[in-house]
Amino acid sequence: MRHLIFWGAGAAQQLGMRITAEQGKFICSLTDAADPGRPLEKRVSEALGPVGEARWRAALFDLITILGDSDAAYMSIGAIEADQLDAMRRNWRKDASEEELRKRIIDLRLVYDWPALKSVVRLCPGRATDRFRLNDLFNLLDMHIPPGSGFRGPVRGGRECTESGPQFLDVRRLVGAKNALLIILIAMFYIDYRVCVDSKREGLEQYRDFLIVLGHQMQNEAFGLAMKHGLDQPEFYQGDVSFVSINYDPIALWAGFIANRELNHSAAVPHIGSPALPLHLFHDMGHLIPSRAIAPRPPNAAWYPMNEAAAQRLNELSSGGEARVRLTKFLFPHGSLCWRECPDCGKLSAYHGDDWDLCSRGLIPPPPLRAFDSEPCPARISGEERRRRESGAVDARKCLHCDTITFAHHTQVMMQSSFKPRPPSFIEEIERDLRATTMRADHVIFMGYSLPQDDVTYRAFFSARRQRSGQVHCTVVDKDAGDPAWCGPDELKRRIAAGELKESSPARAARDIFGEDKVRLYTGGIPRVFLDQGRATAAKLHRLLTWSS
């Protein structure tokens, strides 16, 4: 049976990463859409909430101050006040002149139009209530930017700033607003992740251990598969569990990297084939995305992931390789915070930090201020990237293909709007791989993924899969206020009839697509679904993967 796990925002919620609704509240609080006029300090504290320790409040405060939060910033990019210069001075190289600080501020404002973003948010439905939806903001931007049209937006809390009425935001400013939204989301995820590695190491270890258990299963089943299929056949080298991360953060993938690395370097690694060679586990990303090599390899070296072609060649008995390979497909159809699209060559590079540590602080590249990453630039980084990072542009990363320096606004993520522009070629390739993987799946598992109504692409994939030959089942892992329990189709039907599940419940949405008799529910959430007394176990994994009514 082939299993396809959709890894949604709820899967990382236990680690402190904000789910979609909380991301909307974060944006709404910072832009002051509900209560115009509040001081920035209060908005930052409210947005960060419990994770708002002093260093992160100061970093986010400096970022928004520099981008221009005052009334004057609506009308002139060059309106730079004393407090903005002070904020920039804290985040740039020592002894920089005022002229250099002003240039750096304007450089950031040219890319990230924070005043325009505030205006756009104030046009969104539900902006003054708890019903603000991030999707509405994405829709407003993606509906106007591709055709090159603009619109008029309120400023200064809705009060007009010009004699002719609300300020007109042309497409240039809307692009800046979208970049500002991107950098605020990057800052939010970056802060949440840094808090996670500092305070939730045990939680990260549980996720890694779950993937180690899955890796052991892949190792154990390899011997039976090798007796039925050639090692260079897809039936052998393709794992029967694939992942689709709907999240921008790479936490699950990184836990998988660490898990596979431990298994591949273990003294107990199994050997297979004739001659017998070690069996190694790798990930197939759906697109060959090189990553910056992690120490002890030199940073200029590109580290390529495995794919089916390479696995097939390595597994050929005549290849003379040093290992046999099995793959776990791990797709990011929405992009990742670790990805940069080069503005020069247009190719994609990935950056996963500088050390093989589950709690690596460098996993997610930081926003463009030193307050977010005050640690010295690693000694292994040299040349123009080092000069930029030491000056204060800590988000600078060198393209692995042509050496052009990329920055945070080159991060490649697809915002989930209903007016999706044509994606870059690499995202399109991943989406096609996702469709093919979905069509082969016998069991779809939603782990923290809510299957919202506006995810029309995935709903269409699932509906198309149901119409093909062969049955497909669905497991929904959700968090319920009650005691954790497995609910088969009959119990799920009873709960719905009794009004115990919300209309927005992902289990209800899944039943509409897969059928009433093909959906079951686990109510304990993640990571509880794969834990037994706090530890990931093979028995819990078996229960998750074995569909039963």
ZAMARGU-4260 file (C-alpha; in steps of 0.2 Angstrom, whole numbers, plus 5000, padded with zeros to 4 digits):
<rodrens>
0) 5000/5000/5000 | 5007/5017/4995 | 5004/5031/5008 | 5004/5050/5005 | 5006/5061/5021
5) 5000/5079/5019 | 5010/5088/5032 | 5001/5104/5037 | 5002/5119/5049 | 4994/5109/5063
10) 5008/5096/5062 | 5021/5109/5068 | 5009/5118/5080 | 5016/5108/5095 | 5033/5115/5091
15) 5027/5133/5092 | 5025/5136/5074 | 5009/5146/5071 | 4995/5139/5061 | 4987/5149/5047
20) 4974/5157/5058 | 4987/5163/5070 | 4998/5169/5055 | 4983/5180/5050 | 4982/5187/5068
25) 5000/5191/5068 | 4999/5201/5052 | 4983/5210/5058 | 4991/5215/5074 | 5007/5222/5067
30) 4998/5232/5053 | 4986/5239/5066 | 4971/5235/5055 | 4959/5233/5070 | 4963/5248/5080
35) 4973/5261/5070 | 4984/5273/5081 | 4991/5261/5093 | 5010/5262/5097 | 5021/5250/5087
40) 5028/5243/5104 | 5011/5237/5109 | 5007/5230/5092 | 5024/5220/5092 | 5021/5213/5109
45) 5003/5208/5104 | 5009/5200/5088 | 5023/5190/5096 | 5013/5185/5111 | 5021/5172/5123
50) 5037/5170/5113 | 5040/5189/5113 | 5056/5190/5123 | 5065/5206/5123 | 5077/5202/5109
55) 5064/5197/5097 | 5053/5211/5101 | 5068/5223/5098 | 5072/5215/5082 | 5054/5215/5075
60) 5052/5233/5081 | 5068/5239/5072 | 5063/5230/5056 | 5046/5239/5055 | 5053/5256/5061
65) 5066/5256/5047 | 5053/5251/5034 | 5043/5266/5040 | 5028/5265/5051 | 5025/5284/5053
70) 5012/5294/5043 | 5026/5303/5033 | 5031/5286/5026 | 5015/5284/5016 | 5020/5298/5005
75) 5039/5298/5004 | 5051/5284/5004 | 5065/5297/5008 | 5056/5303/5024 | 5069/5296/5037
80) 5067/5301/5055 | 5080/5301/5069 | 5073/5285/5077 | 5074/5276/5061 | 5092/5281/5059
85) 5095/5274/5076 | 5087/5258/5072 | 5098/5256/5057 | 5113/5261/5066 | 5110/5246/5078
90) 5109/5234/5063 | 5123/5240/5052 | 5142/5240/5053 | 5150/5251/5066 | 5156/5268/5061
95) 5145/5269/5046 | 5141/5287/5041 | 5123/5294/5041 | 5123/5294/5022 | 5127/5276/5022
100) 5113/5272/5034 | 5101/5282/5024 | 5106/5273/5009 | 5103/5256/5017 | 5086/5262/5024
105) 5080/5267/5006 | 5087/5251/4999 | 5076/5241/5011 | 5061/5252/5008 | 5063/5250/4989
110) 5060/5232/4991 | 5048/5231/5006 | 5034/5243/5005 | 5027/5242/5023 | 5015/5257/5022
115) 5008/5250/5006 | 5005/5233/5015 | 4996/5242/5029 | 4984/5250/5017 | 4981/5234/5008
120) 4977/5225/5025 | 4964/5238/5029 | 4954/5234/5013 | 4953/5216/5018 | 4936/5209/5025
125) 4936/5205/5043 | 4951/5216/5047 | 4944/5224/5062 | 4938/5207/5069 | 4944/5189/5072
130) 4938/5184/5055 | 4952/5191/5046 | 4959/5178/5034 | 4976/5178/5027 | 4969/5171/5011
135) 4959/5187/5008 | 4976/5197/5008 | 4984/5185/4996 | 4969/5186/4985 | 4969/5205/4984
140) 4987/5206/4979 | 4987/5192/4967 | 4971/5198/4959 | 4979/5215/4954 | 4998/5212/4952
145) 4998/5200/4937 | 4988/5211/4926 | 4997/5226/4931 | 4983/5236/4939 | 4982/5245/4956
150) 4969/5252/4967 | 4966/5265/4980 | 4969/5261/4998 | 4967/5270/5015 | 4981/5278/5024
155) 4984/5284/5042 | 4971/5272/5049 | 4959/5276/5035 | 4960/5295/5035 | 4964/5303/5018
160) 4981/5309/5015 | 4978/5318/4999 | 4965/5331/4993 | 4959/5319/4979 | 4955/5305/4992
165) 4963/5288/4997 | 4981/5286/4990 | 4982/5276/4974 | 4993/5261/4975 | 5000/5256/4958
170) 5007/5239/4954 | 5025/5244/4959 | 5019/5247/4977 | 5008/5232/4977 | 5024/5221/4973
175) 5032/5230/4987 | 5018/5226/4998 | 5019/5208/4994 | 5038/5208/4998 | 5034/5217/5014
180) 5021/5203/5018 | 5035/5190/5014 | 5048/5198/5025 | 5035/5199/5040 | 5031/5181/5037
185) 5049/5176/5036 | 5052/5186/5053 | 5038/5177/5061 | 5043/5159/5056 | 5061/5163/5060
190) 5057/5169/5078 | 5045/5154/5081 | 5059/5142/5075 | 5072/5150/5085 | 5061/5149/5101
195) 5058/5131/5096 | 5076/5126/5096 | 5079/5135/5112 | 5065/5128/5122 | 5057/5113/5113
200) 5071/5101/5109 | 5062/5087/5116 | 5048/5090/5104 | 5060/5091/5089 | 5068/5074/5095
205) 5051/5066/5095 | 5048/5071/5077 | 5066/5065/5072 | 5062/5048/5081 | 5046/5046/5072
210) 5056/5047/5056 | 5070/5036/5062 | 5056/5023/5066 | 5050/5025/5048 | 5068/5023/5042
215) 5070/5007/5051 | 5054/5001/5043 | 5061/5005/5026 | 5077/4995/5030 | 5067/4980/5036
220) 5055/4979/5022 | 5070/4980/5009 | 5075/4962/5011 | 5058/4956/5006 | 5056/4968/4992
225) 5074/4962/4985 | 5068/4944/4984 | 5053/4950/4972 | 5061/4964/4962 | 5077/4970/4956
230) 5086/4983/4966 | 5085/4995/4951 | 5066/4993/4950 | 5054/5007/4957 | 5046/4994/4967
235) 5062/4992/4977 | 5070/5009/4978 | 5054/5020/4980 | 5048/5020/4998 | 5029/5017/5001
240) 5027/5033/5012 | 5028/5050/5004 | 5027/5067/5011 | 5019/5083/5005 | 5023/5098/5016
245) 5010/5112/5014 | 5021/5122/5026 | 5035/5135/5022 | 5046/5129/5036 | 5058/5115/5033
250) 5057/5107/5050 | 5050/5090/5045 | 5062/5089/5031 | 5077/5093/5042 | 5072/5080/5055
255) 5071/5068/5041 | 5089/5073/5035 | 5095/5070/5053 | 5086/5054/5055 | 5093/5047/5038
260) 5110/5053/5042 | 5110/5043/5059 | 5103/5028/5051 | 5116/5028/5036 | 5131/5031/5047
265) 5125/5018/5060 | 5136/5003/5063 | 5121/4992/5062 | 5116/4998/5044 | 5110/4983/5034
270) 5118/4977/5019 | 5109/4970/5004 | 5112/4964/4986 | 5127/4954/4979 | 5139/4959/4983
275) 5131/4965/4999 | 5132/4984/5001 | 5126/4996/5014 | 5107/5001/5012 | 5106/5020/5013
280) 5090/5031/5014 | 5088/5047/5005 | 5075/5060/5000 | 5068/5064/4983 | 5063/5082/4982
285) 5054/5081/4965 | 5066/5093/4958 | 5085/5093/4959 | 5088/5107/4971 | 5106/5109/4976
290) 5109/5114/4994 | 5124/5123/5001 | 5136/5109/5008 | 5136/5107/5027 | 5153/5106/5037
295) 5165/5098/5035 | 5162/5100/5016 | 5167/5117/5009 | 5153/5129/5008 | 5155/5132/4989
300) 5151/5114/4986 | 5133/5110/4980 | 5126/5095/4989 | 5113/5088/4977 | 5098/5077/4984
305) 5095/5060/4977 | 5082/5056/4964 | 5074/5041/4955 | 5087/5042/4941 | 5102/5042/4953
310) 5094/5028/4964 | 5091/5017/4949 | 5109/5019/4943 | 5117/5016/4960 | 5106/5001/4962
315) 5111/4993/4946 | 5122/4977/4950 | 5135/4983/4937 | 5137/5001/4944 | 5151/4997/4956
320) 5143/5009/4969 | 5147/5010/4987 | 5129/5008/4993 | 5111/5003/4988 | 5098/5017/4990
325) 5079/5018/4995 | 5070/5035/4993 | 5057/5044/5003 | 5048/5057/4992 | 5047/5074/5001
330) 5038/5088/4991 | 5036/5106/4994 | 5023/5112/4982 | 5022/5129/4990 | 5041/5132/4991
335) 5051/5134/5007 | 5060/5147/5018 | 5076/5139/5014 | 5075/5141/4995 | 5082/5156/4985
340) 5078/5159/4967 | 5093/5168/4959 | 5089/5185/4951 | 5103/5182/4938 | 5103/5164/4932
345) 5085/5160/4938 | 5090/5144/4946 | 5086/5138/4964 | 5097/5135/4978 | 5094/5129/4996
350) 5102/5133/5012 | 5100/5122/5028 | 5113/5130/5040 | 5131/5126/5043 | 5130/5111/5055
355) 5122/5094/5056 | 5112/5097/5072 | 5094/5094/5074 | 5093/5111/5083 | 5103/5120/5071
360) 5100/5139/5073 | 5105/5142/5055 | 5091/5131/5047 | 5081/5146/5041 | 5090/5161/5034
365) 5086/5177/5044 | 5077/5193/5039 | 5089/5207/5034 | 5094/5214/5051 | 5108/5210/5062
370) 5096/5210/5077 | 5089/5193/5071 | 5106/5185/5069 | 5119/5193/5079 | 5131/5178/5079
375) 5147/5180/5069 | 5148/5175/5051 | 5154/5157/5050 | 5173/5156/5046 | 5169/5144/5031
380) 5160/5158/5022 | 5171/5170/5012 | 5171/5183/4998 | 5157/5194/4994 | 5144/5185/5004
385) 5155/5187/5020 | 5157/5205/5016 | 5139/5208/5015 | 5134/5198/5030 | 5148/5206/5041
390) 5141/5223/5036 | 5124/5219/5042 | 5115/5211/5027 | 5114/5195/5037 | 5101/5187/5024
395) 5114/5187/5010 | 5117/5170/5003 | 5128/5166/4987 | 5119/5157/4973 | 5126/5140/4971
400) 5125/5141/4952 | 5132/5158/4947 | 5139/5166/4963 | 5126/5180/4963 | 5121/5186/4980
405) 5103/5183/4985 | 5093/5191/4999 | 5078/5187/5009 | 5066/5194/4996 | 5072/5181/4984
410) 5065/5167/4995 | 5054/5156/4985 | 5037/5153/4993 | 5020/5152/4984 | 5007/5162/4994
415) 4990/5152/4994 | 4978/5163/4985 | 4963/5159/4974 | 4972/5169/4960 | 4988/5159/4958
420) 5000/5166/4945 | 5009/5153/4934 | 5022/5146/4946 | 5041/5145/4942 | 5046/5130/4932
425) 5053/5121/4948 | 5037/5123/4958 | 5027/5117/4942 | 5038/5102/4941 | 5035/5098/4960
430) 5016/5101/4957 | 5016/5088/4943 | 5026/5076/4953 | 5013/5078/4967 | 4999/5074/4955
435) 5007/5058/4949 | 5011/5053/4967 | 4993/5057/4972 | 4987/5046/4958 | 4997/5031/4964
440) 4992/5033/4983 | 4981/5020/4991 | 4980/5029/5008 | 4980/5048/5010 | 4985/5054/5028
445) 4981/5072/5033 | 4993/5076/5048 | 4988/5094/5053 | 4981/5098/5036 | 4963/5105/5036
450) 4959/5103/5018 | 4951/5121/5016 | 4939/5125/5003 | 4951/5136/4994 | 4963/5123/4991
455) 4955/5119/4975 | 4970/5111/4967 | 4972/5097/4980 | 4954/5094/4981 | 4954/5091/4963
460) 4969/5079/4964 | 4959/5069/4978 | 4943/5069/4968 | 4952/5063/4952 | 4961/5049/4962
465) 4945/5043/4969 | 4938/5041/4951 | 4953/5030/4946 | 4954/5011/4948 | 4957/5005/4965
470) 4951/5010/4981 | 4959/5025/4991 | 4956/5027/5010 | 4960/5043/5020 | 4966/5045/5038
475) 4963/5062/5047 | 4974/5066/5061 | 4966/5081/5071 | 4966/5089/5088 | 4951/5087/5098
480) 4947/5093/5115 | 4942/5076/5121 | 4952/5061/5125 | 4963/5054/5110 | 4954/5041/5101
485) 4953/5032/5084 | 4936/5034/5076 | 4931/5022/5061 | 4918/5027/5048 | 4904/5022/5059
490) 4909/5031/5074 | 4914/5046/5063 | 4896/5046/5056 | 4889/5046/5074 | 4899/5060/5079
495) 4894/5071/5065 | 4876/5067/5067 | 4877/5071/5086 | 4885/5088/5081 | 4902/5084/5089
500) 4912/5089/5074 | 4913/5107/5068 | 4907/5111/5050 | 4925/5116/5046 | 4932/5099/5053
505) 4945/5091/5040 | 4936/5075/5043 | 4920/5081/5037 | 4929/5089/5021 | 4938/5072/5018
510) 4921/5062/5019 | 4914/5074/5005 | 4929/5069/4994 | 4933/5051/4998 | 4916/5045/5004
515) 4909/5041/5021 | 4915/5023/5022 | 4933/5028/5017 | 4938/5040/5031 | 4944/5037/5049
520) 4949/5050/5062 | 4962/5051/5076 | 4958/5065/5088 | 4974/5066/5098 | 4984/5077/5086
525) 5002/5077/5082 | 5014/5071/5089 | 5003/5060/5100 | 4998/5049/5085 | 5015/5042/5084
530) 5020/5042/5102 | 5018/5029/5116 | 5023/5036/5133 | 5032/5050/5125 | 5042/5039/5113
535) 5039/5036/5094 | 5036/5017/5092 | 5035/5005/5077 | 5018/5000/5084 | 5011/5017/5083
540) 5018/5019/5066 | 5009/5003/5060 | 4993/5009/5068 | 4994/5025/5058 | 4998/5017/5041
545) 4987/5002/5043 | 4969/5008/5038 | 4955/4999/5046 | 4937/5003/5049
</rodrens>
